[in-house]
């Protein structure tokens, strides 16, 4: 009987030892995190936007006189030379106005010449004492009025000639007719304060093509004239073209996006450097503006940078506690501002390191201070980075992708 109780007691002790070991083993299990080495490399910061192709110089051709189009010897897509006839508007009424103005001017000139002769005669008679001062003054007044009439009719003739000349519209530059809005026989009207005039056609100088892109206000501060641009056109999907930023808008174009939300964009013009056959205004383009480039710098995945209260990790950095109750974490202080930092692996625990960041691209961010090459950086998972604390026990795991990836899963079937 005594032997039986000894055996039961011994079994209980052994069971207790296993329980303690299991509990201790589970207690040593840390938070599973992915870890990557900080490496040197290069980062290119890019601002991406979409835009429309347009000619750098284009002119809308509209009429300065009302009338019916009598001649239209050009078609859409034709090349126009500087001074070439584009439009001829019916000018019969203007030619009659010119003839009438010329007649009126000739009559006024004749009246002025007669008044001049009369004035000269009165001056001679007045010098001989054969005419009074009143008669001389009257002759002078008649001459002045007739001379003024000549000026008036001369201005009327000049105006009629100007209207006649405007019935013929010639190309102001070399270019391509990219849009033709009117046809022969149609009437054109001139613009007024409230109503735009008829735009007969648009001529574009396609020797210089640019893209107008709208850049969000969060990115416009990093865009400057002269920056390199990579361009893709929907019409040429497999080709990359080069461009340069030539103009950055100074005022925002505000648009309303659903409800009362306002979006402020700035217009940026990009000159296409490459010659592109068959490119046409209105094509859709995507642009990648290179705003900065840094080489031989330490970079980490952008998601590894977190924010914590200032002072996190400083007070208990030398504490060697092995408990998993996060005693090393400094209690957040509402009065302390939050700073950028990175968690690295330090003797099996997470260590918060304040850092200064530089430029970033779609995947990586530059770490200018606070991190050394080959430091083991905790890069995920995202849910762990949100809650992980300084001094937490961790279990490092390799990422699934990248240079530090664990390739076991890809080789297990070999």
JOBELWO-V347054 format. One record per residue. RES is the residue in three letters. SS is DSSP state (2 for helix, 1 for strand, 0 for the rest). PHI is phi in whole degrees, 0 to 359 (NA if undefined). D_LAST is the distance of its C-alpha to the last C-alpha in whole Angstrom. Layout:
RES:SS:PHI:D_LAST + RES:SS:PHI:D_LAST
//
This chain:
UNK:0:NA:60 + UNK:2:296:59 + UNK:2:296:56 + UNK:2:297:55 + UNK:2:294:55 + UNK:2:296:54 + UNK:2:294:50 + UNK:2:295:50 + UNK:2:297:51 + UNK:2:297:48 + UNK:2:296:46 + UNK:2:295:47 + UNK:2:297:46 + UNK:2:298:43 + UNK:2:298:42 + UNK:2:296:44 + UNK:2:297:42 + UNK:2:297:38 + UNK:2:298:39 + UNK:2:298:40 + UNK:2:296:37 + UNK:2:294:35 + UNK:2:296:37 + UNK:2:295:37 + UNK:2:295:34 + UNK:2:292:33 + UNK:2:290:36 + UNK:2:280:34 + UNK:0:289:31 + UNK:0:268:32 + UNK:1:290:31 + UNK:1:282:27 + UNK:1:224:27 + UNK:1:270:25 + UNK:1:232:26 + UNK:1:228:26 + UNK:1:278:28 + UNK:0:289:31 + UNK:1:234:31 + UNK:1:272:33 + UNK:1:187:33 + UNK:1:232:35 + UNK:1:226:36 + UNK:1:243:38 + UNK:1:274:40 + UNK:1:231:40 + UNK:1:251:43 + UNK:1:253:42 + UNK:1:204:44 + UNK:1:242:45 + UNK:1:199:49 + UNK:1:238:51 + UNK:1:281:52 + UNK:1:210:55 + UNK:1:288:58 + UNK:1:295:59 + UNK:1:228:62 + UNK:1:218:64 + UNK:1:231:67 + UNK:1:274:68 + UNK:1:266:71 + UNK:1:229:74 + UNK:0:269:78 + UNK:0:262:80 + UNK:0:226:83 + UNK:0:275:83 + UNK:1:160:83 + UNK:1:261:82 + UNK:1:290:79 + UNK:1:262:81 + UNK:1:224:79 + UNK:0:215:75 + UNK:0:276:74 + UNK:0:214:71 + UNK:0:241:67 + UNK:0:296:64 + UNK:0:96:62 + UNK:0:288:65 + UNK:1:269:65 + UNK:1:251:68 + UNK:0:261:70 + UNK:0:301:72 + UNK:0:91:76 + UNK:0:289:75 + UNK:1:293:77 + UNK:1:251:74 + UNK:1:218:77 + UNK:1:236:80 + UNK:1:263:82 + UNK:0:310:85 + UNK:0:242:88 + UNK:2:299:91 + UNK:2:294:92 + UNK:2:290:92 + UNK:2:293:94 + UNK:2:292:96 + UNK:2:297:96 + UNK:2:295:96 + UNK:2:298:99 + UNK:2:295:101 + UNK:2:294:100 + UNK:2:295:101 + UNK:2:297:105 + UNK:2:297:105 + UNK:2:293:105 + UNK:2:298:107 + UNK:2:296:110 + UNK:2:292:109 + UNK:2:294:109 + UNK:2:298:113 + UNK:2:296:114 + UNK:2:294:113 + UNK:2:295:115 + UNK:2:296:118 + UNK:2:296:118 + UNK:2:293:117 + UNK:2:297:121 + UNK:2:297:122 + UNK:2:294:121 + UNK:2:296:123 + UNK:2:295:126 + UNK:2:295:126 + UNK:2:296:126 + UNK:2:293:128 + UNK:2:295:131 + UNK:2:293:130 + UNK:2:293:131 + UNK:0:271:134 + UNK:0:80:135 + UNK:0:261:135 + UNK:0:221:132 + UNK:0:271:131 + UNK:2:294:128 + UNK:2:295:127 + UNK:2:293:127 + UNK:2:293:125 + UNK:2:297:122 + UNK:2:294:122 + UNK:2:296:121 + UNK:2:295:119 + UNK:2:295:117 + UNK:2:296:117 + UNK:2:294:115 + UNK:2:299:113 + UNK:2:294:112 + UNK:2:293:112 + UNK:2:293:109 + UNK:2:294:107 + UNK:2:297:107 + UNK:2:298:106 + UNK:2:297:103 + UNK:2:296:102 + UNK:2:288:102 + UNK:2:294:100 + UNK:2:295:97 + UNK:2:295:97 + UNK:2:293:97 + UNK:2:300:94 + UNK:2:294:92 + UNK:2:295:93 + UNK:2:294:92 + UNK:2:296:88 + UNK:2:296:88 + UNK:2:294:88 + UNK:2:295:86 + UNK:0:288:83 + UNK:0:286:83 + UNK:1:250:81 + UNK:1:251:78 + UNK:1:243:76 + UNK:0:291:73 + UNK:0:278:73 + UNK:0:195:70 + UNK:0:283:67 + UNK:1:177:64 + UNK:1:247:63 + UNK:1:284:64 + UNK:1:271:61 + UNK:1:207:63 + UNK:1:235:66 + UNK:0:257:68 + UNK:0:235:71 + UNK:0:229:73 + UNK:0:299:76 + UNK:0:99:79 + UNK:0:283:78 + UNK:1:268:80 + UNK:1:245:78 + UNK:0:235:79 + UNK:0:267:79 + UNK:0:284:78 + UNK:0:238:80 + UNK:0:297:79 + UNK:0:256:77 + UNK:0:236:76 + UNK:0:288:74 + UNK:0:281:75 + UNK:0:286:74 + UNK:1:268:71 + UNK:1:287:71 + UNK:1:201:68 + UNK:1:234:66 + UNK:1:249:65 + UNK:1:238:62 + UNK:1:269:62 + UNK:1:275:58 + UNK:1:289:58 + UNK:1:229:57 + UNK:1:250:54 + UNK:1:226:53 + UNK:1:240:51 + UNK:1:259:53 + UNK:1:240:50 + UNK:1:259:51 + UNK:1:254:49 + UNK:1:296:49 + UNK:0:297:52 + UNK:0:286:49 + UNK:0:248:48 + UNK:2:295:51 + UNK:2:295:52 + UNK:2:260:49 + UNK:0:258:50 + UNK:0:224:52 + UNK:0:296:54 + UNK:0:100:52 + UNK:0:289:49 + UNK:1:285:46 + UNK:1:224:45 + UNK:1:261:42 + UNK:1:239:43 + UNK:1:235:41 + UNK:1:250:43 + UNK:0:300:42 + UNK:0:285:44 + UNK:1:230:42 + UNK:1:293:38 + UNK:1:258:36 + UNK:1:234:39 + UNK:1:251:39 + UNK:1:246:43 + UNK:1:260:45 + UNK:1:207:48 + UNK:1:227:50 + UNK:1:287:51 + UNK:1:246:55 + UNK:1:203:57 + UNK:1:239:56 + UNK:0:296:58 + UNK:0:263:60 + UNK:0:236:61 + UNK:0:278:58 + UNK:1:255:58 + UNK:1:267:58 + UNK:1:230:57 + UNK:1:261:57 + UNK:0:244:53 + UNK:0:66:54 + UNK:0:71:57 + UNK:0:251:58 + UNK:0:289:55 + UNK:1:251:56 + UNK:1:242:53 + UNK:1:254:55 + UNK:1:239:53 + UNK:1:244:54 + UNK:1:278:55 + UNK:1:238:53 + UNK:1:257:54 + UNK:1:236:51 + UNK:1:275:52 + UNK:1:280:50 + UNK:0:281:50 + UNK:0:287:48 + UNK:0:275:50 + UNK:0:240:49 + UNK:0:296:51 + UNK:0:66:51 + UNK:0:288:51 + UNK:0:227:53 + UNK:0:302:55 + UNK:0:100:53 + UNK:0:294:49 + UNK:1:272:47 + UNK:1:226:45 + UNK:1:245:43 + UNK:1:235:43 + UNK:1:242:41 + UNK:1:269:44 + UNK:1:280:43 + UNK:1:267:45 + UNK:1:193:44 + UNK:1:212:41 + UNK:1:230:40 + UNK:1:244:38 + UNK:1:56:37 + UNK:1:237:38 + UNK:1:280:36 + UNK:1:225:34 + UNK:1:223:32 + UNK:1:303:31 + UNK:2:301:34 + UNK:2:290:33 + UNK:2:284:33 + UNK:0:278:37 + UNK:1:236:39 + UNK:1:241:43 + UNK:1:221:44 + UNK:1:299:48 + UNK:0:302:50 + UNK:0:101:50 + UNK:0:300:46 + UNK:0:90:45 + UNK:0:274:48 + UNK:0:285:50 + UNK:0:237:47 + UNK:0:295:45 + UNK:0:264:46 + UNK:0:290:46 + UNK:0:256:43 + UNK:0:298:43 + UNK:0:255:40 + UNK:0:288:41 + UNK:0:256:39 + UNK:0:259:42 + UNK:0:59:42 + UNK:0:294:46 + UNK:0:286:45 + UNK:0:285:45 + UNK:0:282:48 + UNK:0:295:50 + UNK:0:303:50 + UNK:0:248:54 + UNK:0:298:55 + UNK:0:279:57 + UNK:0:269:54 + UNK:0:283:52 + UNK:1:270:48 + UNK:1:233:47 + UNK:1:283:43 + UNK:1:198:41 + UNK:1:225:37 + UNK:1:268:36 + UNK:1:244:34 + UNK:1:269:33 + UNK:1:224:35 + UNK:0:56:35 + UNK:0:79:33 + UNK:1:234:35 + UNK:1:277:36 + UNK:1:231:38 + UNK:1:277:40 + UNK:1:237:41 + UNK:1:296:43 + UNK:0:223:42 + UNK:1:248:44 + UNK:1:259:42 + UNK:1:243:42 + UNK:1:283:41 + UNK:1:214:38 + UNK:0:242:36 + UNK:0:288:34 + UNK:0:238:31 + UNK:1:240:33 + UNK:1:228:36 + UNK:1:282:38 + UNK:1:252:39 + UNK:1:276:42 + UNK:1:217:43 + UNK:0:103:42 + UNK:0:224:38 + UNK:0:250:37 + UNK:0:298:34 + UNK:0:77:31 + UNK:0:296:33 + UNK:1:276:30 + UNK:1:259:31 + UNK:1:279:30 + UNK:1:249:29 + UNK:1:174:29 + UNK:0:291:28 + UNK:2:300:32 + UNK:2:294:33 + UNK:2:284:33 + UNK:2:295:34 + UNK:2:290:37 + UNK:2:242:38 + UNK:0:296:37 + UNK:0:240:40 + UNK:0:295:41 + UNK:0:92:40 + UNK:0:289:37 + UNK:1:289:35 + UNK:1:227:31 + UNK:1:240:28 + UNK:1:292:26 + UNK:1:227:22 + UNK:0:282:20 + UNK:0:288:21 + UNK:0:281:18 + UNK:0:227:19 + UNK:0:101:21 + UNK:0:295:21 + UNK:0:263:20 + UNK:0:294:18 + UNK:0:274:15 + UNK:0:266:12 + UNK:2:298:10 + UNK:2:295:10 + UNK:2:273:8 + UNK:2:249:5 + UNK:0:292:6 + UNK:0:268:4 + UNK:0:284:0
//
